[in-house]
Every structure is written in structure tokens, then in C-alpha cells.
Amino acid sequence: MRQGVSLTTVGHASSEEARMHGGVPGGKDRYHLVVALFDHETGVRITDAEVSARVTEPGMATVETRLEPMTVADALTFGNYFTMSGQTMNRISLRITTAGKGSVEADFVQSTGSE
């Protein structure tokens, strides 16, 4: 399985994004995490998955949230909003579960600003 991951600041959310996941949360340091999944062998987009993300900031509590299915540019992706400090490295761990294929995990380190 291949995955594409995008992280955008909420301040730059499009009007379509602003209506997703119950609306844009207030406050600062809000980011929209978006994940697109593809079959590694065929390149076909995976649409029947359950996806969750754990975001860990150094010295802070870990937050785990389900990524909701959403359509962007006529393609299904998964996403949700997270709070991440603008001045640190964040560890993002994805758990992706598909019917009949079990679960896989993928970890990323994401900088949201200057460390």
C-alpha cells in the first residue's frame, strides 16, 4: 500500500475544507491532515479503509483521531484537524485497516515550523 500525506494550516483552508469534519476548530496551530491511499501493485485508489492518526509532539500528550472519508477534487481521501505547535517536529503515526487485508502502520516526522 502506498499513501500520500498532506498537512495544511487551517488558516489556508479552502471553503470546501472549512465545512469538513464539523467545521474548522478555533485557535492557533491548527492543521488539516489529509491522507490518500493507493494499492502498491495496481496504483488504484483505496476507498474502503478505516484510517486513524496519532500525533505526538515532544513533551506533549499524544492525540489519536479517526481520519474521516472526504472527497477532494472528485477523489476520496481521509482527513481531520489536529493541533500541532508551529515550532517543533511532530511524529504522525497512521493506522490503516482494510477489509480482508488487516492493518498496516506508517510513521512520519513532520516539521510545522523552525525547530
Contacts in CASP RR format, 6 or more apart in sequence:
PFRMAT RR
TARGET T0000
AUTHOR 0000-0000-0000
METHOD contacts of the structure
MODEL  1
MRQGVSLTTVGHASSEEARMHGGVPGGKDRYHLVVALFDHETGVRITDAE
VSARVTEPGMATVETRLEPMTVADALTFGNYFTMSGQTMNRISLRITTAG
KGSVEADFVQSTGSE
1 37 0 8 1.000
1 38 0 8 1.000
1 39 0 8 1.000
1 40 0 8 1.000
1 46 0 8 1.000
1 96 0 8 1.000
1 98 0 8 1.000
1 104 0 8 1.000
2 37 0 8 1.000
2 38 0 8 1.000
2 39 0 8 1.000
2 40 0 8 1.000
2 43 0 8 1.000
3 35 0 8 1.000
3 36 0 8 1.000
3 37 0 8 1.000
3 38 0 8 1.000
3 94 0 8 1.000
3 96 0 8 1.000
3 106 0 8 1.000
4 35 0 8 1.000
4 36 0 8 1.000
4 37 0 8 1.000
4 38 0 8 1.000
5 33 0 8 1.000
5 34 0 8 1.000
5 35 0 8 1.000
5 92 0 8 1.000
5 94 0 8 1.000
5 108 0 8 1.000
6 33 0 8 1.000
6 34 0 8 1.000
6 35 0 8 1.000
6 36 0 8 1.000
7 31 0 8 1.000
7 32 0 8 1.000
7 33 0 8 1.000
7 34 0 8 1.000
7 92 0 8 1.000
7 110 0 8 1.000
7 112 0 8 1.000
8 17 0 8 1.000
8 31 0 8 1.000
8 32 0 8 1.000
8 34 0 8 1.000
9 30 0 8 1.000
9 31 0 8 1.000
9 32 0 8 1.000
10 24 0 8 1.000
10 25 0 8 1.000
10 26 0 8 1.000
10 30 0 8 1.000
10 31 0 8 1.000
10 32 0 8 1.000
10 81 0 8 1.000
11 24 0 8 1.000
11 30 0 8 1.000
13 24 0 8 1.000
13 32 0 8 1.000
16 72 0 8 1.000
17 24 0 8 1.000
17 32 0 8 1.000
18 24 0 8 1.000
20 32 0 8 1.000
20 68 0 8 1.000
20 70 0 8 1.000
20 79 0 8 1.000
21 68 0 8 1.000
21 70 0 8 1.000
21 79 0 8 1.000
21 80 0 8 1.000
21 81 0 8 1.000
23 81 0 8 1.000
24 30 0 8 1.000
24 81 0 8 1.000
25 81 0 8 1.000
25 83 0 8 1.000
29 83 0 8 1.000
29 84 0 8 1.000
29 85 0 8 1.000
29 86 0 8 1.000
29 112 0 8 1.000
30 81 0 8 1.000
30 82 0 8 1.000
30 83 0 8 1.000
31 81 0 8 1.000
31 82 0 8 1.000
31 83 0 8 1.000
31 84 0 8 1.000
31 112 0 8 1.000
32 79 0 8 1.000
32 80 0 8 1.000
32 81 0 8 1.000
33 53 0 8 1.000
33 55 0 8 1.000
33 67 0 8 1.000
33 79 0 8 1.000
33 80 0 8 1.000
33 81 0 8 1.000
33 82 0 8 1.000
33 92 0 8 1.000
34 70 0 8 1.000
34 72 0 8 1.000
34 77 0 8 1.000
34 78 0 8 1.000
34 79 0 8 1.000
35 51 0 8 1.000
35 53 0 8 1.000
35 67 0 8 1.000
35 77 0 8 1.000
35 78 0 8 1.000
35 79 0 8 1.000
35 94 0 8 1.000
36 45 0 8 1.000
36 75 0 8 1.000
36 77 0 8 1.000
36 78 0 8 1.000
37 45 0 8 1.000
37 46 0 8 1.000
37 47 0 8 1.000
37 49 0 8 1.000
37 51 0 8 1.000
37 78 0 8 1.000
37 96 0 8 1.000
38 44 0 8 1.000
38 45 0 8 1.000
38 46 0 8 1.000
39 45 0 8 1.000
39 46 0 8 1.000
45 75 0 8 1.000
45 76 0 8 1.000
46 98 0 8 1.000
47 69 0 8 1.000
47 76 0 8 1.000
48 98 0 8 1.000
48 99 0 8 1.000
49 78 0 8 1.000
49 96 0 8 1.000
49 97 0 8 1.000
49 98 0 8 1.000
50 66 0 8 1.000
50 96 0 8 1.000
50 97 0 8 1.000
50 98 0 8 1.000
51 66 0 8 1.000
51 67 0 8 1.000
51 78 0 8 1.000
51 79 0 8 1.000
51 94 0 8 1.000
51 95 0 8 1.000
51 96 0 8 1.000
51 97 0 8 1.000
52 64 0 8 1.000
52 65 0 8 1.000
52 66 0 8 1.000
52 67 0 8 1.000
52 94 0 8 1.000
52 95 0 8 1.000
53 64 0 8 1.000
53 65 0 8 1.000
53 67 0 8 1.000
53 79 0 8 1.000
53 80 0 8 1.000
53 82 0 8 1.000
53 92 0 8 1.000
53 93 0 8 1.000
53 94 0 8 1.000
53 95 0 8 1.000
54 62 0 8 1.000
54 63 0 8 1.000
54 64 0 8 1.000
54 91 0 8 1.000
54 92 0 8 1.000
54 93 0 8 1.000
54 95 0 8 1.000
55 62 0 8 1.000
55 63 0 8 1.000
55 64 0 8 1.000
55 65 0 8 1.000
55 82 0 8 1.000
55 84 0 8 1.000
55 90 0 8 1.000
55 91 0 8 1.000
55 92 0 8 1.000
56 62 0 8 1.000
56 63 0 8 1.000
56 90 0 8 1.000
56 91 0 8 1.000
56 93 0 8 1.000
57 84 0 8 1.000
57 85 0 8 1.000
57 88 0 8 1.000
57 90 0 8 1.000
58 88 0 8 1.000
58 89 0 8 1.000
60 85 0 8 1.000
63 82 0 8 1.000
63 83 0 8 1.000
65 80 0 8 1.000
65 82 0 8 1.000
66 80 0 8 1.000
67 78 0 8 1.000
67 79 0 8 1.000
67 80 0 8 1.000
67 94 0 8 1.000
68 78 0 8 1.000
68 79 0 8 1.000
68 80 0 8 1.000
69 76 0 8 1.000
69 77 0 8 1.000
69 78 0 8 1.000
70 76 0 8 1.000
70 77 0 8 1.000
70 78 0 8 1.000
70 79 0 8 1.000
71 77 0 8 1.000
84 90 0 8 1.000
84 110 0 8 1.000
84 112 0 8 1.000
85 112 0 8 1.000
86 112 0 8 1.000
86 113 0 8 1.000
87 112 0 8 1.000
87 113 0 8 1.000
87 114 0 8 1.000
87 115 0 8 1.000
88 111 0 8 1.000
88 112 0 8 1.000
88 113 0 8 1.000
88 115 0 8 1.000
89 109 0 8 1.000
89 110 0 8 1.000
89 111 0 8 1.000
89 115 0 8 1.000
90 109 0 8 1.000
90 110 0 8 1.000
90 111 0 8 1.000
90 112 0 8 1.000
91 107 0 8 1.000
91 108 0 8 1.000
91 109 0 8 1.000
91 110 0 8 1.000
92 107 0 8 1.000
92 108 0 8 1.000
92 109 0 8 1.000
92 110 0 8 1.000
93 105 0 8 1.000
93 106 0 8 1.000
93 107 0 8 1.000
93 108 0 8 1.000
94 105 0 8 1.000
94 106 0 8 1.000
94 107 0 8 1.000
94 108 0 8 1.000
95 103 0 8 1.000
95 104 0 8 1.000
95 105 0 8 1.000
96 103 0 8 1.000
96 104 0 8 1.000
96 105 0 8 1.000
96 106 0 8 1.000
97 103 0 8 1.000
END
